[in-house]
Amino acid sequence: MSGIHPFRVLRAKPLWVANGVVTGALALLFTVFYVGANIDPVDHLTKLPAGLVNADKGAAVGGKQVNLGAQITNSIKKSTAGGDKIDWKSMDEKEMKEELGKGKLYGALVVPADFTSSTTALTRTAPTGTPARPILMVLTNQSAGSLGSGLARTATTQAAENASHQVGKELTAQTGAQHAKLPAAARVLLAGPAAVTVEDGHPLDSHSGLGMTAFYYALTLVVVGMLSANVISGQVDHALGYTHNDMGPLRRHRPLIRVTRVQTLAISSTLMVGLSLLMGTLVTVGAVGIMGMAASHLPLLWLYSVCAIAVSGIGALTLLAVFGTPGMLVVTLVFIGMAVPTAGATTPIEALPGFYRFLAEFEPLRQITGGVRSILYYDAQADAGLTRGWVMMAAGLMAAALFGFGVTGWYDRRGLHRIPAATKPEKTAALA
C-alpha cells in the first residue's frame, strides 16, 4: 500500500494528455468519416449509372418516318456530354431490366413504343375528342440504395421534362398556321406533350426495408465479428493465465501457460472460426426467422454470414494481436469508422469524395454488403456483387493471416514475449 489517495491520479498531467489525445482523435476522425462523406453528395456525384431506353417504333408523319424517341435519347446524351454527374447508358428494355436486377443501374428513362404516334396525334386538326397524352417512363431502383435511386430519379425526371418541352417546341413550330385550328386541349398539351410517370424498376418485398436490409444485415455481421474478437481475445488471455477475469465483485485467475504470440493468435482464430458457425446461424435465424426479413437462398445466406463473421473476427483478432491495447481503437476505425460511410448503402460510391471512393475499394463492409445485397435482392447472381464479396473476403483473410502471423512471429523471434511483469524485467513487460 502506497498510502496515496486514489483520486490523486487525476492530478497527473500524462493521464489527461494521453486520454485527451486518443479521445480527441477519435472524435475528429469519426466526424471526418461520417459527416465528410455525406455533406454534399450532389456536388461530388460522378458518373451515376442510369439506363436510357428508346423502345419507340416511330410513325409516318407527312410521308416521312419519324422517331421522336431517338431524337429524345440523342438529345439527352448530347446535353449531358459536357458533364459527368450521370452516366447515361443506351440499351434495350431487356438489357435494362437485367442491369436493374443486378443493381448496376440506379434508375432508367424509357421512351415507350407508341411515343411518336401518341405525340403526333396531338397535331391533328380533326376534333377526335381529348387526345391521349404520350408518356415518358422513369424507373427507380431502391435495391441499389435509396439515396442513389433518388438522385437518379431526379436526374431522369428532369431530363424527361426537358425533352418533353423540346419536343413541344418542335411540334408547335411544325404545325405553323394549323396550330390555331387544333382542339384547345391539344394546344395546351402541345407545349409539354409528354407525361412523366415514375415506377419501381426492380420491386422488392415489403420486408426488405426499402432496400436497406442488406446493409443492416451486413453491418450486423461485421459488428458481431468485431465485438466477438474482443471477447474471444480477452477470454483466451484469461484461459492462458495472462489476465484476470472480473465478474462483478469476483476475480478469477488461472495458472499461467507459457505460449508464444503466434500460438495465441492461432488459438483465438480457431475459436473464432468454430464460434462463427453459431453466430452466423443465430444472425440468420434472428433476421429471417424471428424478425421476418425477406430472404431467399437461405443456405447460401447462412454460409455467407458464417464466413463474413469469421473473416471480420479474424481480421479484428489480428489487429488486437499486433497492436495490443490500442488495437481495439484501430479495429473500431477500420470496421466501423471508415466502413459505414463507404459501404455504398446510404450514399452511393459515385456520390462520395475521391478519398472515400478509394477506401471503398477495400473496406470490408462494402464488400460484404455487396454479397448480401446480391443474395437478398438479385437472386444471388454472381456478377451482382456476390463474386466480389467472396473474392474480397478471401483476400482479406489471406492479408490478415500474413500480417498477423508475420508480425507476431517477428515479436516472438525478437523475444518480445507476453510474460507478466512479476516474472519478467520491466522493460520487456512494457513492450508486451
C-alpha positions in Angstrom: 0.0 0.0 0.0 1.5 3.3 -1.0 -0.7 5.5 1.2 -1.6 7.8 -1.7 -5.2 8.6 -2.2 -6.6 7.1 -5.5 -8.1 10.4 -6.7 -4.7 12.0 -6.7 -4.1 10.3 -10.1 -6.4 13.0 -11.5 -3.6 15.5 -10.9 -1.3 13.6 -13.2 -0.9 15.5 -16.5 0.1 12.4 -18.5 -3.2 10.8 -17.7 -5.1 13.8 -19.1 -2.8 14.2 -22.1 -2.8 10.6 -23.2 -6.6 10.2 -22.9 -7.2 13.6 -24.4 -5.1 12.7 -27.5 -6.9 9.4 -28.0 -10.4 10.5 -27.4 -9.9 13.8 -29.3 -8.5 11.9 -32.3 -11.5 9.5 -32.3 -14.0 12.4 -32.2 -12.3 14.2 -35.1 -11.8 11.0 -37.2 -15.4 9.9 -36.8 -16.6 13.4 -37.7 -14.4 13.4 -40.8 -15.5 9.9 -41.9 -19.2 10.2 -41.2 -20.0 13.9 -41.9 -17.4 14.5 -44.6 -18.6 11.6 -46.7 -22.2 12.7 -46.8 -22.1 16.5 -46.6 -22.7 17.2 -50.3 -23.4 14.1 -52.3 -24.9 16.0 -55.3 -21.7 18.1 -55.7 -19.5 15.0 -55.5 -21.7 13.0 -57.8 -19.7 11.5 -60.7 -21.0 9.0 -63.4 -24.0 7.7 -61.6 -25.2 4.9 -64.0 -28.7 5.3 -65.4 -30.3 3.5 -68.3 -31.6 5.2 -71.4 -34.0 3.1 -73.4 -35.7 4.0 -76.7 -38.5 1.5 -77.4 -40.3 3.9 -79.7 -41.3 2.3 -83.0 -41.8 5.7 -84.7 -44.6 6.8 -87.0 -45.2 8.1 -90.5 -45.6 11.9 -90.5 -46.2 13.8 -93.8 -44.9 10.9 -95.8 -41.7 10.6 -93.7 -40.8 8.1 -91.0 -40.2 9.9 -87.7 -38.9 8.6 -84.4 -39.2 11.1 -81.6 -37.8 8.6 -79.1 -34.5 8.6 -81.0 -34.4 12.4 -81.0 -35.1 12.5 -77.3 -32.4 10.0 -76.3 -29.8 11.5 -78.6 -30.7 15.0 -77.2 -30.3 13.8 -73.6 -26.9 12.3 -74.3 -25.7 15.4 -76.1 -27.0 17.8 -73.4 -25.0 15.9 -70.7 -21.9 15.2 -72.8 -20.0 18.1 -71.1 -21.0 16.9 -67.6 -20.1 13.8 -65.7 -22.8 13.5 -63.0 -25.0 11.0 -64.8 -23.6 8.2 -66.9 -26.4 7.6 -69.4 -26.2 4.0 -70.8 -28.1 3.4 -74.0 -29.7 -0.1 -74.0 -32.8 -2.1 -74.9 -35.5 -2.9 -72.5 -34.3 -6.5 -71.8 -30.8 -5.3 -71.0 -32.2 -2.5 -68.9 -34.2 -4.9 -66.8 -31.2 -7.2 -66.3 -29.0 -4.3 -65.2 -31.6 -3.1 -62.8 -31.9 -6.7 -61.5 -28.2 -6.7 -60.7 -28.1 -3.3 -59.0 -25.8 -1.9 -61.8 -28.3 0.9 -62.6 -29.7 3.4 -60.1 -32.6 4.2 -62.5 -33.7 4.4 -66.1 -35.6 6.6 -68.6 -37.8 4.7 -71.0 -39.4 6.0 -74.2 -42.3 3.6 -74.9 -43.2 2.0 -78.2 -46.1 4.3 -79.1 -44.5 7.6 -78.1 -44.2 9.1 -81.6 -47.7 8.0 -82.7 -49.2 9.4 -79.4 -47.3 12.7 -79.7 -48.1 13.3 -83.4 -51.7 12.6 -82.7 -51.8 15.9 -80.8 -51.2 17.8 -84.1 -54.3 16.5 -85.8 -56.8 19.2 -86.5 -59.8 16.9 -86.7 -61.7 17.0 -83.4 -61.5 13.4 -82.3 -62.0 14.1 -78.6 -59.4 14.7 -75.9 -56.1 13.3 -77.2 -54.2 10.7 -75.2 -51.1 12.1 -73.7 -47.8 10.4 -74.6 -45.8 9.0 -71.7 -42.1 9.0 -70.7 -41.4 6.5 -68.0 -38.9 7.0 -65.2 -37.8 3.8 -63.4 -36.2 3.8 -60.0 -34.2 1.1 -58.2 -34.4 1.2 -54.4 -32.4 -2.1 -54.2 -29.3 -0.2 -55.2 -29.7 2.3 -52.4 -32.4 4.8 -51.6 -30.2 7.9 -52.0 -28.7 6.8 -55.2 -32.1 5.9 -56.6 -33.4 9.3 -55.5 -30.5 11.1 -57.3 -31.1 9.0 -60.4 -34.9 9.7 -60.2 -34.3 13.5 -60.0 -31.9 13.4 -63.0 -34.1 11.2 -65.2 -37.3 13.1 -64.4 -35.6 16.5 -65.2 -34.2 15.0 -68.4 -37.7 13.7 -69.4 -39.4 17.0 -68.7 -36.8 18.9 -70.7 -37.2 16.5 -73.5 -41.0 16.9 -73.4 -40.7 20.7 -73.7 -38.2 20.5 -76.5 -40.5 18.1 -78.5 -43.4 20.5 -77.8 -41.5 23.4 -79.3 -40.6 21.5 -82.4 -44.2 20.2 -82.9 -45.6 23.7 -82.4 -43.2 25.1 -85.0 -44.1 22.3 -87.4 -47.9 22.9 -87.1 -47.5 26.6 -88.0 -50.8 28.1 -89.1 -52.6 24.9 -88.2 -51.8 25.5 -84.5 -54.9 27.7 -84.1 -57.1 25.0 -85.6 -56.1 22.4 -83.1 -58.5 21.5 -80.2 -57.9 23.6 -77.1 -56.8 20.6 -75.1 -54.3 19.6 -77.8 -52.8 23.1 -77.9 -52.3 23.0 -74.1 -50.7 19.6 -74.2 -48.5 20.5 -77.2 -46.4 22.9 -75.0 -45.3 20.0 -72.9 -46.8 16.9 -74.5 -45.3 14.0 -72.5 -46.5 12.9 -69.1 -43.6 11.7 -66.9 -44.5 8.6 -64.8 -42.4 7.1 -62.1 -42.3 3.4 -61.3 -40.2 1.0 -59.4 -38.0 -0.7 -61.9 -37.0 -3.6 -59.6 -39.7 -4.1 -56.9 -38.7 -5.6 -53.6 -40.6 -7.5 -50.9 -42.2 -5.3 -48.3 -39.9 -6.8 -45.7 -36.8 -5.6 -47.4 -36.5 -2.3 -45.6 -36.9 -0.2 -48.8 -33.6 -1.7 -50.0 -31.7 -1.2 -46.7 -31.9 -4.7 -45.1 -28.8 -5.8 -47.0 -26.8 -3.0 -45.4 -28.0 -3.5 -41.9 -27.6 -7.3 -42.2 -24.0 -6.9 -43.4 -23.3 -4.3 -40.7 -24.6 -6.8 -38.1 -22.2 -9.5 -39.4 -19.2 -7.1 -39.2 -20.1 -5.8 -35.8 -20.7 -9.3 -34.4 -17.3 -10.5 -35.8 -15.6 -7.4 -34.4 -17.1 -7.5 -30.9 -16.7 -11.3 -30.7 -13.0 -10.8 -31.4 -12.7 -8.6 -28.4 -14.5 -11.1 -26.2 -12.5 -14.1 -27.5 -9.2 -12.3 -27.2 -9.9 -11.5 -23.6 -11.2 -15.0 -22.7 -8.2 -16.7 -24.4 -5.8 -14.5 -22.3 -7.7 -15.4 -19.2 -7.6 -19.2 -20.1 -3.9 -19.0 -20.6 -3.4 -17.2 -17.3 -2.2 -13.9 -18.7 -5.1 -11.8 -17.3 -7.6 -11.7 -14.5 -11.3 -12.3 -15.3 -13.5 -10.0 -13.3 -17.2 -11.0 -13.0 -18.8 -8.3 -10.9 -17.1 -8.3 -7.5 -15.4 -11.7 -8.2 -12.0 -12.1 -9.7 -10.6 -15.3 -11.1 -7.0 -16.0 -12.3 -5.9 -19.2 -13.9 -2.4 -20.7 -13.7 0.0 -19.3 -16.3 0.5 -21.3 -19.5 3.6 -20.3 -21.4 2.6 -19.6 -25.0 4.0 -17.6 -28.0 2.2 -14.8 -29.6 1.8 -16.8 -32.8 0.2 -19.7 -30.8 -2.1 -17.2 -29.0 -3.4 -15.8 -32.3 -3.8 -19.3 -33.7 -5.9 -20.4 -30.7 -8.1 -17.2 -30.9 -8.6 -17.6 -34.6 -9.5 -21.3 -34.3 -12.1 -20.3 -31.6 -13.4 -17.6 -33.9 -13.9 -20.0 -36.8 -15.8 -22.5 -34.6 -18.0 -19.9 -32.9 -18.8 -18.3 -36.3 -20.9 -21.3 -37.1 -23.0 -20.5 -34.0 -23.1 -16.7 -34.5 -23.9 -17.0 -38.3 -26.7 -19.3 -37.5 -28.2 -17.1 -34.9 -27.9 -14.0 -37.0 -29.7 -15.7 -39.9 -32.4 -17.2 -37.6 -32.9 -13.8 -35.8 -33.2 -11.8 -39.0 -35.2 -14.2 -41.1 -37.0 -16.5 -38.6 -37.8 -14.1 -35.8 -37.9 -10.6 -37.4 -39.3 -11.8 -40.7 -36.7 -10.3 -43.1 -37.5 -11.2 -46.7 -34.7 -13.6 -47.9 -34.3 -16.3 -50.4 -31.3 -18.7 -50.9 -31.3 -19.3 -47.1 -28.5 -21.9 -47.2 -26.2 -19.5 -49.2 -27.2 -16.6 -46.9 -26.2 -18.7 -43.8 -22.9 -19.8 -45.3 -22.1 -16.3 -46.4 -23.0 -15.0 -42.9 -20.7 -17.5 -41.2 -17.8 -16.7 -43.4 -18.3 -12.9 -43.1 -18.3 -13.1 -39.3 -15.2 -15.4 -39.3 -13.2 -13.2 -41.6 -14.2 -10.0 -39.8 -13.4 -11.6 -36.5 -10.0 -12.9 -37.6 -9.2 -9.5 -39.0 -10.0 -7.9 -35.7 -8.1 -10.5 -33.8 -5.1 -9.8 -36.0 -5.2 -6.1 -35.2 -5.6 -6.8 -31.5 -2.6 -9.2 -31.5 -0.4 -6.8 -33.4 -1.3 -3.5 -31.7 -2.2 -4.8 -28.2 -4.5 -2.5 -26.2 -4.7 0.3 -28.9 -5.8 -2.5 -31.3 -9.4 -2.1 -30.4 -9.3 1.6 -31.4 -7.8 0.5 -34.8 -10.4 -2.2 -35.2 -13.2 0.4 -34.5 -11.8 2.8 -37.1 -11.3 0.1 -39.8 -14.5 -1.9 -39.3 -16.9 1.0 -38.3 -15.4 4.4 -38.7 -14.1 4.1 -42.2 -16.5 1.3 -43.3 -20.1 2.7 -42.7 -19.7 5.8 -44.9 -18.0 3.9 -47.7 -20.4 0.9 -47.8 -22.3 2.3 -50.7 -25.6 1.7 -49.0 -26.7 5.1 -47.6 -24.7 7.2 -50.1 -23.7 5.6 -53.5 -20.0 5.3 -54.2 -20.5 7.6 -57.2 -21.6 10.4 -54.8 -18.6 10.2 -52.4 -15.4 12.4 -52.5 -12.4 10.8 -54.1 -10.7 9.8 -50.8 -13.8 7.8 -49.6 -14.1 6.1 -53.0 -10.5 4.9 -52.5 -11.4 3.5 -49.1 -14.5 1.8 -50.6 -12.3 -0.4 -52.8 -11.1 -2.5 -49.9 -13.2 -1.6 -46.8 -14.7 -4.9 -45.6 -18.3 -3.6 -45.0 -18.7 -2.5 -48.7 -17.6 -5.9 -50.0 -19.8 -7.9 -47.5 -22.8 -5.6 -48.3 -22.5 -6.3 -52.0 -22.6 -10.0 -51.4 -25.6 -9.8 -49.1 -27.4 -7.5 -51.5 -26.9 -10.0 -54.3 -28.3 -12.8 -52.2 -31.3 -10.9 -50.9 -32.3 -8.7 -53.9 -30.7 -10.1 -57.1 -31.3 -13.9 -56.9 -27.7 -14.5 -55.8 -26.3 -13.6 -59.3 -22.5 -13.8 -59.3 -21.9 -10.5 -61.1 -24.3 -8.6 -58.9 -21.8 -8.4 -56.1 -21.6 -12.0 -54.9 -18.4 -12.9 -56.6 -16.7 -9.7 -55.5 -17.9 -10.4 -51.9 -16.4 -13.9 -51.9 -13.1 -12.8 -53.5 -12.6 -9.9 -51.3 -13.3 -11.9 -48.1 -10.7 -14.5 -49.3 -8.2 -11.7 -49.9 -8.9 -10.1 -46.6 -8.5 -13.4 -44.8 -5.2 -14.0 -46.5 -4.0 -10.5 -45.8 -4.9 -10.9 -42.1 -3.1 -14.2 -41.8 0.1 -12.9 -43.4 0.1 -9.7 -41.4 -1.0 -11.2 -38.1 1.2 -14.3 -38.1 4.1 -12.4 -39.7 4.2 -9.6 -37.2 3.5 -11.8 -34.1 6.2 -14.2 -35.4 8.6 -11.3 -35.6 7.7 -10.3 -32.0 8.5 -13.9 -30.9 11.8 -14.0 -32.6 12.8 -10.7 -31.0 12.0 -12.1 -27.6 9.0 -9.8 -27.0 7.0 -12.5 -25.2 3.8 -11.9 -23.2 5.3 -12.5 -19.7 3.6 -10.9 -16.7 5.6 -8.1 -15.1 6.1 -10.1 -11.9 8.2 -12.8 -13.7 9.9 -10.7 -16.4 12.0 -7.5 -16.3 10.0 -4.3 -16.5 11.3 -3.2 -19.9 10.1 -6.4 -21.6 6.8 -6.3 -19.9 6.3 -2.8 -21.1 6.7 -4.0 -24.7 4.3 -6.9 -24.2 
